[in-house]
Amino acid sequence: MAMDIMTSPVVAVGPDSILDEVCDLLVTRGLSAIAVIDHGALLGIVSEEDLIHRAEIGTAAPRRSWWFRLFGNNTALAANYLKSHSVHVTDVMTRQVITVSLSTPIEEIAALLEVNRARRLLVVNSERVVGIIARADLVRTLVSARKSLPSKISFHDDASIRREIIAALRSEAWPSIGEADVIVTNGVVALWGGYLSEQERKASLVLAENTAGVRAVDDHRVPFDIAYALV
């Protein structure tokens, strides 16, 4: 859940803060984003992405031609100028912030980050910001999970290895390999038959390799188009 992987407390500034304060916090604390909070209420977030296009470093959007200024979107042009020239946090921050609750599952958090192409999201409880989760937090969770995995059993009888592989194949939607195409001898898995794609071939190899007791995998399969041509 979110409460298990979030970073807390969240470093934040108020709506009256200026850009210098935010930059100092980002640099001195090694952060990538800072929340903007007013009396506990989340207003927005200032991240590294918000500071990429700034007039001070010559990366602000170039001035448009008179034709574009005449027929372009006045609101968007003015907003871009504010973001690249203003020193007020409320002008620079991003107001659309993804939030989750303390009990939001990790898989939902990963999906939100991916779908929204976001680098982080905030955790709220009773409308108060209580934590922040970045992509790096998911990586750290992965590292911890892998370290806690039980070590592979050095010996497993061939019949149980085969049953586990077949059960794992059945639980997935992508395999085209049949039960008869899986043979296990002395911990060595032999895969026969065909496959529809290179991605499927590699995925089934990983599935077999990750099965407890497997010593090696011998892949004798061929692409289905070749298999059909040989019939």
N, CA and C of each residue as an Amber inpcrd file, in Angstrom:
protein
   693
   0.8320000  -1.1930000   0.0000000   0.0000000   0.0000000   0.0000000
   0.8730000   1.2520000   0.0000000   0.2290000   2.3780000  -0.3140000
   0.9640000   3.6410000  -0.3930000   1.6890000   3.9640000   0.9030000
   1.0490000   3.7030000   2.0330000   1.6510000   4.0430000   3.3180000
   2.9360000   3.2730000   3.5830000   3.1320000   2.1520000   2.8920000
   4.3180000   1.3220000   3.1080000   5.5320000   1.7970000   2.3170000
   5.3180000   2.5530000   1.2520000   6.4410000   2.9240000   0.3880000
   6.6380000   4.4340000   0.2650000   5.7330000   5.2260000   0.8210000
   5.8240000   6.6770000   0.6600000   6.9510000   7.2760000   1.5070000
   7.4050000   8.4560000   1.0950000   8.3590000   9.2280000   1.8650000
   7.5860000  10.2750000   2.6630000   7.8360000  10.3350000   3.9570000
   7.0920000  11.2480000   4.8180000   8.0200000  11.7250000   5.9340000
   7.8790000  12.9860000   6.3790000   6.9270000  14.0030000   5.9160000
   7.3470000  14.5990000   4.5850000   6.4130000  15.3080000   3.9680000
   6.6630000  15.9100000   2.6650000   7.2460000  17.3040000   2.8500000
   8.3310000  17.5900000   2.1380000   8.9150000  18.9320000   2.1660000
   7.9900000  19.8480000   1.3640000   7.5900000  20.9510000   1.9670000
   6.6180000  21.8290000   1.3190000   6.9390000  23.2930000   1.5720000
   6.3870000  24.1380000   0.7270000   6.4610000  25.5920000   0.8990000
   5.0430000  26.1370000   0.8420000   4.8790000  27.3950000   1.2540000
   3.5710000  28.0340000   1.2270000   3.3480000  28.7780000  -0.0730000
   2.1200000  29.2330000  -0.3020000   1.7860000  29.9270000  -1.5540000
   2.4810000  31.2690000  -1.7260000   3.0130000  31.8440000  -0.6370000
   3.6940000  33.1350000  -0.7310000   5.1960000  32.9730000  -0.9820000
   5.6650000  31.7640000  -1.0740000   7.0910000  31.5180000  -1.2850000
   7.5110000  31.9640000  -2.6750000   8.8190000  32.1940000  -2.8120000
   9.3540000  32.5760000  -4.1180000  10.2770000  31.4810000  -4.6330000
  10.6570000  31.6290000  -5.8700000  11.4060000  30.5770000  -6.5680000
  12.7470000  30.2660000  -5.9060000  13.4250000  31.2830000  -5.3700000
  14.7330000  31.0570000  -4.7490000  14.6330000  30.0470000  -3.6100000
  13.5790000  30.1340000  -2.8230000  13.3920000  29.2150000  -1.7030000
  13.2200000  27.7810000  -2.1930000  12.4270000  27.6350000  -3.2360000
  12.2000000  26.2960000  -3.8040000  13.4960000  25.7160000  -4.3570000
  14.2340000  26.5190000  -5.1170000  15.4840000  26.0320000  -5.7110000
  16.4830000  25.6210000  -4.6350000  16.5680000  26.4030000  -3.5740000
  17.4820000  26.0670000  -2.4810000  17.1160000  24.7180000  -1.8610000
  15.8310000  24.4850000  -1.6460000  15.3910000  23.2210000  -1.0520000
  15.6620000  22.0470000  -1.9850000  15.4050000  22.2360000  -3.2720000
  15.6340000  21.1630000  -4.2410000  17.1130000  20.7620000  -4.2690000
  17.9850000  21.7590000  -4.2400000  19.4200000  21.4870000  -4.3550000
  19.9920000  20.9600000  -3.0410000  19.7260000  21.6380000  -1.9350000
  20.3480000  21.2640000  -0.6620000  19.8320000  19.9380000  -0.1130000
  18.5860000  19.5940000  -0.4080000  18.0290000  18.3500000   0.1110000
  18.0120000  17.2200000  -0.9170000  18.4820000  17.5180000  -2.1190000
  18.5350000  16.4840000  -3.1460000  17.1640000  15.9950000  -3.5570000
  16.2000000  16.9110000  -3.6510000  14.8350000  16.5430000  -3.9990000
  14.5700000  16.7950000  -5.4770000  13.4970000  16.1960000  -5.9890000
  13.0980000  16.4430000  -7.3720000  11.7860000  17.2170000  -7.4450000
  11.1200000  17.4070000  -6.2900000   9.8550000  18.1440000  -6.2750000
   9.5290000  18.5920000  -4.8600000   8.7570000  19.6730000  -4.7700000
   8.3250000  20.2230000  -3.4810000   6.8510000  20.5780000  -3.5830000
   6.0910000  20.1880000  -2.5840000   4.6590000  20.4740000  -2.5700000
   4.4120000  21.9200000  -2.1540000   3.3190000  22.4750000  -2.6510000
   2.8840000  23.8050000  -2.2470000   1.5980000  23.6170000  -1.4500000
   1.6480000  23.9660000  -0.1710000   0.5340000  23.6910000   0.7360000
   0.1390000  24.9620000   1.4740000  -1.1610000  25.1600000   1.6000000
  -1.6900000  26.3150000   2.3150000  -2.6350000  25.8420000   3.4140000
  -2.1850000  25.9660000   4.6780000  -2.9790000  25.5170000   5.8230000
  -3.4340000  24.0570000   5.6660000  -2.5180000  23.2240000   5.2190000
  -2.7980000  21.8050000   5.0790000  -3.4040000  21.4020000   3.7540000
  -3.8890000  22.3700000   2.9840000  -4.5320000  22.0620000   1.7000000
  -3.5050000  22.0790000   0.5730000  -3.5430000  21.0760000  -0.2640000
  -2.6060000  20.9710000  -1.3820000  -3.0120000  21.9190000  -2.5080000
  -2.0950000  22.7930000  -2.8960000  -2.3520000  23.7170000  -4.0030000
  -1.7040000  23.2540000  -5.3020000  -0.5440000  22.6170000  -5.1690000
   0.1800000  22.1880000  -6.3590000   1.5300000  21.6290000  -5.9890000
   2.3880000  21.5080000  -6.9880000   3.7250000  20.9600000  -6.7600000
   4.6930000  21.6300000  -7.7270000   5.8900000  21.9230000  -7.2290000
   6.9450000  22.4720000  -8.0840000   8.0120000  21.4010000  -8.2280000
   8.2310000  20.9590000  -9.4560000   9.2030000  19.8970000  -9.7100000
  10.2960000  20.3890000 -10.6420000  11.2810000  19.5670000 -10.8420000
  12.3610000  19.9090000 -11.7770000  11.7990000  20.2030000 -13.1590000
  10.7510000  19.4870000 -13.5390000  10.1500000  19.6830000 -14.8470000
   9.5910000  21.0930000 -15.0130000   9.1090000  21.6640000 -13.9140000
   8.5460000  23.0150000 -13.9670000   9.6120000  24.0820000 -14.1490000
  10.8710000  23.7370000 -13.9150000  11.9450000  24.7240000 -13.9370000
  12.8690000  24.5680000 -15.1390000  12.4800000  23.7260000 -16.0700000
  13.3350000  23.4990000 -17.2440000  13.3780000  24.7210000 -18.1520000
  12.2110000  25.3170000 -18.3910000  12.1360000  26.4550000 -19.3220000
  12.0670000  27.7590000 -18.5370000  13.2200000  28.3700000 -18.3050000
  13.3050000  29.6020000 -17.5310000  14.1000000  30.6610000 -18.2890000
  13.6480000  31.9000000 -18.1540000  14.3050000  33.0090000 -18.8480000
  15.7340000  33.2170000 -18.3520000  15.9720000  32.9560000 -17.0450000
  17.2970000  33.2090000 -16.4730000  18.3940000  32.3700000 -17.1230000
  18.0400000  31.2190000 -17.6180000  19.0640000  30.3440000 -18.2100000
  18.9020000  30.2170000 -19.7250000  18.0440000  31.0730000 -20.2810000
  17.8890000  31.1250000 -21.7380000  17.1120000  29.9750000 -22.3430000
  16.2890000  29.3010000 -21.5250000  15.5360000  28.1620000 -22.0500000
  14.0330000  28.4350000 -22.1410000  13.6400000  29.6930000 -21.9290000
  12.2240000  30.0330000 -22.0620000  11.7940000  29.8580000 -23.5100000
  10.4880000  29.6560000 -23.7070000   9.9750000  29.4880000 -25.0620000
  10.3310000  30.7120000 -25.8990000  10.8140000  30.5180000 -27.1240000
  11.1990000  31.6660000 -27.9630000  10.0010000  32.5400000 -28.2920000
  10.2790000  33.8040000 -28.5180000   9.1980000  34.7150000 -28.8910000
   8.6280000  34.3230000 -30.2460000   7.2850000  34.3960000 -30.3260000
   6.6100000  34.0010000 -31.5530000   6.5480000  35.1680000 -32.5450000
   6.2720000  34.8110000 -33.7810000   6.1140000  35.8310000 -34.8180000
   4.8440000  36.6330000 -34.5670000   4.7520000  37.7900000 -35.1950000
   3.5660000  38.6390000 -35.0190000   2.3170000  37.8930000 -35.4630000
   2.4550000  37.0350000 -36.4710000   1.2920000  36.2790000 -36.9790000
   0.7740000  35.3150000 -35.9100000   1.7260000  34.6380000 -35.2370000
   1.3210000  33.6860000 -34.1940000   0.7270000  34.4370000 -33.0110000
   1.3380000  35.5970000 -32.6600000   0.8150000  36.3590000 -31.5260000
  -0.5810000  36.8820000 -31.8080000  -0.8480000  37.1550000 -33.0740000
  -2.1580000  37.6930000 -33.4490000  -3.2300000  36.6180000 -33.4360000
  -2.8900000  35.4330000 -33.9290000  -3.9060000  34.3820000 -34.0780000
  -3.7210000  33.2230000 -33.0930000  -2.6580000  33.2830000 -32.2890000
  -2.4170000  32.1920000 -31.3460000  -3.3070000  32.2770000 -30.1170000
  -3.1450000  31.3150000 -29.2410000  -3.9290000  31.2380000 -28.0120000
  -3.3390000  32.1970000 -26.9880000  -4.0480000  33.3120000 -26.7430000
  -3.5430000  34.3370000 -25.8350000  -3.3200000  33.7970000 -24.4320000
  -4.2590000  32.9760000 -23.9530000  -4.1660000  32.4350000 -22.5990000
  -2.9410000  31.5480000 -22.4390000  -2.7040000  30.6770000 -23.4160000
  -1.5650000  29.7650000 -23.3590000  -0.2450000  30.5200000 -23.4340000
  -0.1760000  31.5330000 -24.2920000   1.0500000  32.3060000 -24.4270000
   1.3810000  33.0450000 -23.1330000   0.3520000  33.6410000 -22.5150000
   0.5690000  34.3650000 -21.2670000   0.9710000  33.4160000 -20.1410000
   0.3530000  32.2330000 -20.1200000   0.6770000  31.2430000 -19.0950000
   2.1180000  30.7690000 -19.2320000   2.5840000  30.5670000 -20.4490000
   3.9670000  30.1630000 -20.6790000   4.9460000  31.2390000 -20.2130000
   4.5730000  32.5120000 -20.4450000   5.4410000  33.6120000 -20.0100000
   5.5180000  33.6470000 -18.4830000   4.3810000  33.4870000 -17.8320000
   4.3550000  33.4760000 -16.3700000   5.2610000  32.3910000 -15.8140000
   5.1430000  31.1930000 -16.3720000   5.8900000  30.0460000 -15.8560000
   7.3890000  30.2170000 -16.0450000   7.7800000  30.8890000 -17.0990000
   9.2090000  31.0150000 -17.3860000   9.8400000  32.2980000 -16.8370000
   9.0000000  33.2510000 -16.3650000   9.5460000  34.5200000 -15.8890000
   9.1990000  34.8500000 -14.4390000   8.0800000  34.3590000 -13.9230000
   7.6560000  34.7280000 -12.5810000   8.5130000  34.0540000 -11.5120000
   8.6750000  34.7520000 -10.3740000   9.3990000  34.1770000  -9.2420000
   8.4240000  33.7070000  -8.1650000   7.1340000  33.8690000  -8.3960000
   6.1260000  33.4510000  -7.4290000   5.7970000  31.9780000  -7.6300000
   5.8420000  31.2170000  -6.5450000   5.6140000  29.7710000  -6.6170000
   4.2750000  29.4340000  -7.2620000   3.2410000  30.1930000  -6.9510000
   1.9060000  29.8920000  -7.4830000   1.8200000  30.0730000  -8.9920000
   2.7420000  30.8160000  -9.5750000   2.7650000  30.9720000 -11.0330000
   3.5450000  29.8600000 -11.7130000   4.4840000  29.2820000 -10.9730000
   5.3860000  28.2820000 -11.5540000   4.8850000  26.8550000 -11.3360000
   4.1810000  26.6330000 -10.2540000   3.7970000  25.2660000  -9.8690000
   2.8140000  24.6330000 -10.8470000   2.7760000  23.3180000 -10.8020000
   1.7800000  22.5260000 -11.5340000   0.6070000  22.2710000 -10.5970000
  -0.5930000  22.6380000 -11.0530000  -1.7610000  22.5340000 -10.1830000
  -2.4250000  21.1610000 -10.2540000  -2.2940000  20.4910000 -11.3910000
  -2.8950000  19.1640000 -11.5350000  -1.9430000  18.1200000 -10.9570000
  -2.2220000  17.7000000  -9.7440000  -1.3560000  16.7550000  -9.0470000
  -2.1150000  15.4490000  -8.8130000  -1.4670000  14.3460000  -9.1250000
  -2.0750000  13.0320000  -8.8880000  -1.9680000  12.7090000  -7.4030000
  -3.0710000  12.2960000  -6.8120000  -3.0640000  11.9490000  -5.3920000
  -3.6620000  10.5630000  -5.1780000  -3.2280000   9.9140000  -4.1210000
  -3.7680000   8.6130000  -3.7190000  -3.9640000   8.6310000  -2.2080000
  -4.6480000   7.6180000  -1.7080000  -4.8520000   7.5080000  -0.2690000
  -3.7860000   6.6120000   0.3420000  -3.7710000   6.5430000   1.6640000
  -2.7960000   5.7050000   2.3630000  -2.9370000   4.2320000   2.0040000
  -4.1600000   3.8160000   1.6630000  -4.4240000   2.3950000   1.4080000
  -4.4070000   2.0220000  -0.0690000  -4.0100000   2.9390000  -0.9360000
  -3.9720000   2.6290000  -2.3670000  -2.9400000   1.5320000  -2.6450000
  -3.3270000   0.4600000  -3.3490000  -2.3910000  -0.6450000  -3.6360000
  -1.2310000  -0.1950000  -4.5190000  -0.1070000  -0.8620000  -4.3620000
   1.0830000  -0.5070000  -5.1310000   0.8490000  -0.6690000  -6.6300000
   0.0940000  -1.7100000  -7.0330000  -0.1380000  -1.9000000  -8.4670000
  -0.9300000  -0.7480000  -9.0690000  -1.8440000  -0.1690000  -8.2820000
  -2.6080000   0.9860000  -8.7620000  -1.7140000   2.2200000  -8.8620000
  -0.8050000   2.3610000  -7.9260000   0.1430000   3.4790000  -7.9560000
   1.0150000   3.3960000  -9.2050000   1.5140000   2.2050000  -9.5010000
   2.3540000   2.0090000 -10.7000000   1.5770000   2.3400000 -11.9640000
   0.3060000   1.9280000 -12.0100000  -0.5290000   2.1960000 -13.1860000
  -0.7700000   3.6930000 -13.3540000  -1.0230000   4.3970000 -12.2630000
  -1.2510000   5.8420000 -12.3260000  -0.0110000   6.5730000 -12.8350000
   1.1590000   6.1850000 -12.3490000   2.3930000   6.8090000 -12.7960000
   2.6240000   6.5660000 -14.2800000   2.3140000   5.3580000 -14.7240000
   2.5460000   5.0160000 -16.1320000   1.5500000   5.7130000 -17.0430000
   0.2750000   5.6090000 -16.7290000  -0.7700000   6.1850000 -17.5900000
  -0.6250000   7.6940000 -17.7110000  -0.2810000   8.3440000 -16.6070000
  -0.1550000   9.8020000 -16.6020000   1.2530000  10.2810000 -16.9380000
   2.1400000   9.3320000 -17.2070000   3.5340000   9.6600000 -17.5110000
   4.1080000  10.5890000 -16.4380000   3.7530000  10.2860000 -15.2050000
   4.1800000  11.1040000 -14.0780000   5.4000000  10.4920000 -13.4000000
   6.1710000  11.3210000 -12.7270000   7.3490000  10.8430000 -12.0060000
   7.0660000  10.6510000 -10.5300000   5.9630000  11.2390000 -10.0710000
   5.6420000  11.1540000  -8.6440000   4.1690000  11.4440000  -8.4290000
   3.6720000  11.1060000  -7.2510000   2.3200000  11.4570000  -6.8400000
   2.3300000  11.6830000  -5.3290000   1.2750000  12.3070000  -4.8370000
   1.2030000  12.6320000  -3.4210000   0.1720000  11.7670000  -2.7140000
   0.4370000  11.4850000  -1.4620000  -0.4680000  10.6790000  -0.6430000
  -1.2050000  11.6210000   0.3060000  -2.5400000  11.5450000   0.2960000
  -3.3380000  12.4230000   1.1480000  -4.1800000  11.5910000   2.1100000
  -4.4270000  12.1730000   3.2500000  -5.2810000  11.5480000   4.2590000
  -6.1650000  12.6380000   4.8520000  -7.4710000  12.4960000   4.6610000
  -8.4160000  13.5390000   5.0970000  -8.0310000  14.8910000   4.5120000
  -7.6720000  14.8760000   3.2110000  -7.3360000  16.0660000   2.4300000
  -6.0200000  16.7250000   2.8590000  -5.2810000  16.0960000   3.7360000
  -3.9790000  16.6150000   4.1300000  -2.8770000  15.7580000   3.5030000
  -1.8380000  16.4130000   3.0130000  -0.7270000  15.7010000   2.3730000
   0.1270000  15.0370000   3.4550000   0.2770000  13.7310000   3.3430000
   1.0330000  12.9880000   4.3600000   2.2520000  12.2740000   3.7890000
   2.3940000  12.2350000   2.4750000   3.5380000  11.5440000   1.8990000
   3.6640000  11.7900000   0.4070000   4.7860000  11.3780000  -0.1440000
   5.0410000  11.4800000  -1.5810000   5.6590000  10.1780000  -2.0560000
   5.2670000   9.7500000  -3.2500000   5.8060000   8.5170000  -3.8370000
   6.3560000   8.8350000  -5.2170000   7.6350000   8.5570000  -5.4100000
   8.2780000   8.7400000  -6.7100000   8.5490000   7.3830000  -7.3350000
   8.8880000   7.3830000  -8.5990000   9.2110000   6.1230000  -9.2770000
  10.3580000   5.4130000  -8.5770000  11.2840000   6.1840000  -8.0280000
  12.4200000   5.5840000  -7.3300000  11.9670000   4.7630000  -6.1320000
  10.8520000   5.1670000  -5.5070000  10.3400000   4.4100000  -4.3590000
   9.8670000   3.0270000  -4.7880000   9.3140000   2.9270000  -5.9910000
   8.8970000   1.6200000  -6.5020000  10.1100000   0.7400000  -6.7840000
  11.1850000   1.3660000  -7.2700000  12.4150000   0.6040000  -7.5260000
  12.9830000   0.0810000  -6.2070000  12.9670000   0.9230000  -5.1780000
  13.4590000   0.4770000  -3.8680000  12.5980000  -0.6640000  -3.3190000
  11.2960000  -0.5900000  -3.5710000  10.3980000  -1.6610000  -3.1360000
  10.7190000  -2.9550000  -3.8690000  11.0410000  -2.8360000  -5.1500000
  11.4240000  -4.0110000  -5.9380000  12.6910000  -4.6430000  -5.3660000
  13.6760000  -3.8170000  -5.0360000  14.9330000  -4.3270000  -4.4800000
  14.6670000  -5.0810000  -3.1810000  13.8450000  -4.5010000  -2.3130000
  13.5330000  -5.1470000  -1.0370000  12.7970000  -6.4640000  -1.2630000
  11.8700000  -6.4580000  -2.2270000  11.1040000  -7.6690000  -2.4960000
  11.9990000  -8.7900000  -3.0120000  12.9520000  -8.4410000  -3.8790000
  13.8450000  -9.4700000  -4.4230000  14.7780000 -10.0120000  -3.3500000
  15.2120000  -9.1510000  -2.4330000  16.0920000  -9.6170000  -1.3620000
  15.3740000 -10.5590000  -0.4090000  14.0540000 -10.4010000  -0.3030000
  13.2880000 -11.2290000   0.6280000  12.7790000 -12.5210000  -0.0130000
  13.0410000 -12.6850000  -1.3310000  12.6000000 -13.9130000  -1.9840000
  13.3330000 -15.1200000  -1.3970000  12.6220000 -16.2290000  -1.1960000
  13.3010000 -17.4260000  -0.6840000  14.2760000 -17.9620000  -1.7200000
  15.3860000 -18.4880000  -1.2490000  16.3640000 -19.0430000  -2.1760000
  15.7950000 -20.2760000  -2.8560000  16.2140000 -20.4770000  -4.0940000
  15.7060000 -21.6240000  -4.8530000  16.1280000 -22.9350000  -4.1990000
  15.2150000 -23.8690000  -4.1990000  15.5130000 -25.1890000  -3.6600000
  16.4640000 -25.9000000  -4.6060000  17.5390000 -26.4420000  -4.0500000
  18.5600000 -27.0630000  -4.8950000  18.0540000 -28.3270000  -5.5740000
  17.1170000 -29.0260000  -4.9160000  16.5980000 -30.2400000  -5.5430000
  15.0780000 -30.2340000  -5.4990000  14.4990000 -30.5530000  -6.6120000
  13.0550000 -30.6630000  -6.7500000  12.8250000 -31.8320000  -7.7030000
  11.8800000 -32.6860000  -7.3940000  11.6880000 -33.8110000  -8.3130000
  11.1020000 -33.3070000  -9.6190000  11.4310000 -34.0140000 -10.6950000
  11.0630000 -33.5790000 -12.0430000   9.5540000 -33.4340000 -12.2230000
   8.7860000 -34.3120000 -11.6080000   7.3290000 -34.2690000 -11.7710000
   6.7390000 -32.9900000 -11.1890000   7.2240000 -32.5890000 -10.0010000
   6.6940000 -31.3710000  -9.3820000   7.1450000 -30.1330000 -10.1460000
   8.3700000 -30.1490000 -10.6790000   8.8380000 -29.0280000 -11.4970000
   7.9360000 -28.8570000 -12.7100000   7.6350000 -29.9780000 -13.3690000
   6.7900000 -29.9200000 -14.5650000   5.3970000 -29.4140000 -14.2220000
   4.8430000 -29.8680000 -13.0890000   3.5110000 -29.4220000 -12.6820000
   3.4940000 -27.9150000 -12.4350000   4.5450000 -27.4080000 -11.7870000
   4.6020000 -25.9740000 -11.5030000   4.6980000 -25.1560000 -12.7850000
   5.5000000 -25.6260000 -13.7320000   5.6420000 -24.9020000 -15.0020000
   4.3230000 -24.8890000 -15.7590000   3.6730000 -26.0310000 -15.8450000
   2.3960000 -26.1220000 -16.5650000   1.3410000 -25.2510000 -15.8950000
   1.2960000 -25.2700000 -14.5590000   0.3290000 -24.4420000 -13.8380000
   0.5920000 -22.9630000 -14.0960000   1.8710000 -22.5830000 -14.1270000
   2.2210000 -21.1810000 -14.3850000   1.8480000 -20.7800000 -15.8040000
   2.0660000 -21.6850000 -16.7730000   1.6950000 -21.4020000 -18.1630000
   0.1870000 -21.2270000 -18.2980000  -0.5700000 -22.0590000 -17.5960000
  -2.0290000 -21.9780000 -17.6520000  -2.5610000 -20.6700000 -17.0710000
  -1.8230000 -20.0970000 -16.1220000  -2.2930000 -18.8750000 -15.4670000
  -2.0650000 -17.6230000 -16.3140000  -1.3060000 -17.7660000 -17.4120000
  -1.0280000 -16.6390000 -18.2940000  -1.8610000 -16.7310000 -19.5670000
  -2.0570000 -15.5700000 -20.2240000  -2.8910000 -15.5360000 -21.4290000
  -2.0890000 -15.6850000 -22.7190000  -0.7590000 -15.5510000 -22.6430000
   0.0340000 -15.4890000 -23.8650000   0.6310000 -16.8080000 -24.3500000
   0.8080000 -17.8560000 -23.5240000   1.5130000 -19.0510000 -24.0270000
   0.7220000 -19.8190000 -25.0910000   1.4500000 -20.3280000 -26.0630000
   0.8450000 -21.2250000 -27.0500000   1.4230000 -22.6310000 -26.9260000
   2.3650000 -22.7980000 -26.0000000   2.9850000 -24.1050000 -25.7810000
   2.0140000 -25.0190000 -25.0470000   1.9810000 -26.2930000 -25.4210000
   1.0860000 -27.2570000 -24.7920000   1.7780000 -28.0520000 -23.7000000
   0.9780000 -28.7520000 -22.9090000   1.5300000 -29.5460000 -21.8030000
   2.5150000 -30.5970000 -22.2990000   2.1790000 -31.2050000 -23.4140000
   3.0320000 -32.2800000 -23.9310000   4.3880000 -31.7600000 -24.3980000
   4.4980000 -30.4380000 -24.5550000   5.7440000 -29.8490000 -25.0450000
   6.7240000 -29.5210000 -23.9320000   6.3490000 -29.8380000 -22.6860000
   7.2150000 -29.5600000 -21.5420000   7.7150000 -30.8720000 -20.9600000
   9.0280000 -31.0860000 -20.9960000   9.6370000 -32.3100000 -20.4720000
  10.7450000 -31.9150000 -19.4990000  10.7860000 -32.5800000 -18.3500000
  11.7990000 -32.2690000 -17.3390000  12.5820000 -33.5300000 -17.0000000
  13.8870000 -33.4210000 -17.1070000  14.7700000 -34.5480000 -16.8020000
  15.9430000 -34.0690000 -15.9580000  16.0250000 -34.5860000 -14.7290000
  17.1020000 -34.2050000 -13.8130000  17.1980000 -32.6870000 -13.6340000
  16.0490000 -32.0310000 -13.5610000  16.0190000 -30.5870000 -13.3440000
  16.2290000 -29.7610000 -14.5980000  16.4440000 -30.4160000 -15.7360000
  16.6260000 -29.7000000 -16.9970000  15.3060000 -29.7190000 -17.7660000
  14.8130000 -28.5270000 -18.1070000  13.5260000 -28.4070000 -18.8010000
  13.7740000 -28.3390000 -20.2970000  13.0790000 -29.1950000 -21.0260000
  13.1410000 -29.1730000 -22.4870000  11.7940000 -28.6950000 -23.0120000
  11.8250000 -27.6660000 -23.8330000  10.6110000 -27.1100000 -24.4200000
  10.5780000 -27.4530000 -25.9010000   9.4440000 -28.0280000 -26.3480000
   9.2760000 -28.4340000 -27.7360000   8.0660000 -27.7270000 -28.3320000
   7.8810000 -27.9220000 -29.6310000   6.7340000 -27.3200000 -30.2970000
   7.1070000 -26.0110000 -30.9680000   6.1670000 -25.0640000 -30.9350000
   6.4060000 -23.7860000 -31.6070000   5.9950000 -22.6130000 -30.7460000
   6.2350000 -21.4010000 -31.2780000   5.8580000 -20.1780000 -30.5760000
   5.4170000 -19.1460000 -31.6070000   4.5770000 -18.2220000 -31.1670000
   4.0070000 -17.2350000 -32.0720000   4.8990000 -16.0100000 -32.2590000
   5.6540000 -15.6470000 -31.2350000   6.4890000 -14.4530000 -31.3270000
   7.7530000 -14.6480000 -30.5000000   8.7580000 -13.8210000 -30.7900000
  10.0070000 -13.8800000 -30.0370000   9.7720000 -13.4700000 -28.5910000
   8.8330000 -12.5450000 -28.3750000   8.5230000 -12.1280000 -27.0140000
   7.9290000 -13.2860000 -26.2180000   7.0610000 -14.0670000 -26.8690000
   6.4820000 -15.2310000 -26.1970000   7.5620000 -16.2600000 -25.8770000
   8.4750000 -16.4700000 -26.8090000   9.5540000 -17.4470000 -26.5870000
  10.3790000 -17.0600000 -25.3590000  10.7750000 -15.7810000 -25.2830000
  11.5960000 -15.3210000 -24.1710000  10.8180000 -15.3710000 -22.8580000
   9.5250000 -15.0050000 -22.9100000   8.7190000 -14.9940000 -21.6860000
   8.5780000 -16.3960000 -21.1100000   8.3910000 -17.3880000 -21.9700000
   8.2510000 -18.7500000 -21.4790000   9.5740000 -19.2910000 -20.9430000
  10.6880000 -18.8430000 -21.5140000  11.9980000 -19.2310000 -20.9780000
  12.1790000 -18.6760000 -19.5660000  11.7990000 -17.4100000 -19.3720000
  11.9020000 -16.7920000 -18.0450000  10.9960000 -17.5090000 -17.0510000
   9.7910000 -17.8400000 -17.4920000   8.8520000 -18.5530000 -16.6250000
   9.4570000 -19.8630000 -16.1450000  10.0720000 -20.5980000 -17.0640000
  10.6820000 -21.8780000 -16.6940000  11.8970000 -21.6700000 -15.7980000
  12.7360000 -20.6830000 -16.1380000  13.9510000 -20.4220000 -15.3510000
  13.6280000 -20.0310000 -13.9140000  12.5030000 -19.3510000 -13.7090000
  12.1350000 -18.8720000 -12.3750000  11.4400000 -19.9390000 -11.5230000
  11.2540000 -21.1110000 -12.0690000  10.6100000 -22.1940000 -11.3310000
  11.6260000 -22.8810000 -10.4290000  11.2420000 -23.0810000  -9.1750000
  12.1450000 -23.6910000  -8.1980000  12.6000000 -25.0690000  -8.6580000
  13.9010000 -25.3300000  -8.5380000  14.4570000 -26.6340000  -8.8850000
  14.9840000 -26.7480000 -10.2930000  14.6970000 -25.7590000 -11.1390000
  15.1500000 -25.8220000 -12.5360000  16.6390000 -25.4960000 -12.6060000
  17.3960000 -26.3990000 -13.2120000  18.8390000 -26.2200000 -13.3570000
  19.2040000 -25.5680000 -14.6810000  18.4460000 -25.8600000 -15.7060000
  18.7130000 -25.3150000 -17.0360000  17.4720000 -25.4910000 -17.9020000
  17.4250000 -24.7440000 -19.0100000  16.3020000 -24.8430000 -19.9440000
  16.8590000 -25.0260000 -21.3460000  16.4310000 -26.0850000 -22.0150000
  16.8050000 -26.3340000 -23.4040000  15.5960000 -26.0280000 -24.2810000
  15.7510000 -25.0580000 -25.1540000  14.6360000 -24.6260000 -26.0030000
  14.7930000 -25.2230000 -27.3970000  13.8840000 -26.1580000 -27.7290000
  13.9280000 -26.8080000 -29.0460000  12.8120000 -26.3060000 -29.9600000
  12.1240000 -25.2660000 -29.5770000  10.9760000 -24.8030000 -30.3360000
  11.3780000 -24.0300000 -31.5940000  10.4460000 -23.9420000 -32.5190000
  10.6430000 -23.1690000 -33.7480000   9.4240000 -22.2760000 -33.9330000
   9.5560000 -21.1700000 -34.6820000   8.3840000 -20.3260000 -34.9470000
   7.2790000 -21.1260000 -35.6300000   6.0510000 -20.8140000 -35.3480000
   4.9250000 -21.5890000 -35.8670000   4.8740000 -21.5980000 -37.3980000
   5.2910000 -20.5010000 -38.0300000   5.2500000 -20.5030000 -39.5020000
   6.2070000 -21.5260000 -40.0930000   7.3580000 -21.7220000 -39.4250000
   8.2880000 -22.7630000 -39.8530000   7.7380000 -24.1430000 -39.5240000
   7.1260000 -24.2530000 -38.3510000   6.5660000 -25.5470000 -37.9320000
   5.5020000 -26.0160000 -38.9170000   4.6460000 -25.0820000 -39.3550000
   3.5950000 -25.4370000 -40.2880000   4.1840000 -25.8310000 -41.6480000
   5.2790000 -25.1690000 -42.0350000   5.8940000 -25.4780000 -43.3250000
   6.5050000 -26.8630000 -43.3540000   6.9010000 -27.3450000 -42.1410000
   7.5110000 -28.6720000 -42.0630000   6.4960000 -29.7970000 -42.0390000
   5.2340000 -29.4460000 -41.8170000   4.1830000 -30.4860000 -41.7310000
   3.8530000 -30.9950000 -43.1320000
